[in-house]
Amino acid sequence: MSTNGGGGMREWDEVRRAREEVEELEASRLRLSGDVMRGDPEALNEDRRLERRLWELTRLIMRAEQEEKDQSRAETERRGEELREAWRKHHPAEGHDKDRPKKDGPA
């Protein structure tokens, strides 16, 4: 989830709001817990509704976190390729290998 273009800031706001709502829903479920334990049908229905909403929000948050990881990984790979290319430009292959020590150690 990038913050540069593509609605990144809006997505971060959505994730932030989702996390806040998760906290509120968990607090609501805690307040209902006594009635749920006593088997109050209305409390049970409300608890199930809250649980479904928590599940939806959790999926949204997890998807956003995975997208962020994927974007970060792609950026790291892109940067690594840029660095390799820059190294190749500044270290031409011809004549370079003869001055370089062998990986097997001294001969």
MOPEBEL-V859730 format. One record per backbone hydrogen bond with DSSP energy under -1.0 kcal/mol. CO is the residue of the C=O (numbers start at 1). NH is the residue of the N-H. E is the energy in kcal/mol with one decimal. If there is no record, write none. Layout:
# MOPEBEL-V859730
CO/NH/E  CO/NH/E
This chain:
# MOPEBEL-V859730
5/8/-1.3  7/11/-2.4  8/12/-2.5  9/13/-2.4  10/14/-2.2  11/15/-2.4  12/16/-2.8  13/17/-2.8  14/18/-2.2  15/19/-2.5  16/20/-2.1  17/21/-2.6  18/22/-2.4  19/23/-1.9  20/24/-2.0  21/25/-3.0  22/26/-2.7  23/27/-2.0  24/28/-2.3  25/29/-2.7  26/30/-2.0  27/31/-2.1  28/32/-1.8  29/33/-1.0  32/36/-2.5  33/37/-2.7  34/38/-1.5  35/40/-2.4  36/39/-1.3  40/44/-2.6  41/45/-2.5  42/46/-2.5  43/47/-2.7  44/48/-2.3  45/49/-2.3  46/50/-2.7  47/51/-2.5  48/52/-2.4  49/53/-2.1  50/54/-2.6  51/55/-2.3  52/56/-2.2  53/57/-2.5  54/58/-2.6  55/59/-2.2  56/60/-2.0  57/61/-2.6  58/62/-2.8  59/63/-2.6  60/64/-2.2  61/65/-2.5  62/66/-2.3  63/67/-2.4  64/68/-2.1  65/69/-2.2  66/70/-2.8  67/71/-2.6  68/72/-2.4  69/73/-2.6  70/74/-2.4  71/75/-2.4  72/76/-2.4  73/77/-2.5  74/78/-2.5  75/79/-2.6  76/80/-2.4  77/81/-2.2  78/82/-2.1  79/83/-2.4  80/84/-2.4  81/85/-2.5  82/86/-2.4  83/87/-2.3  84/88/-2.6  85/89/-2.1  86/90/-1.7  87/91/-1.2  93/96/-1.4  102/105/-1.1
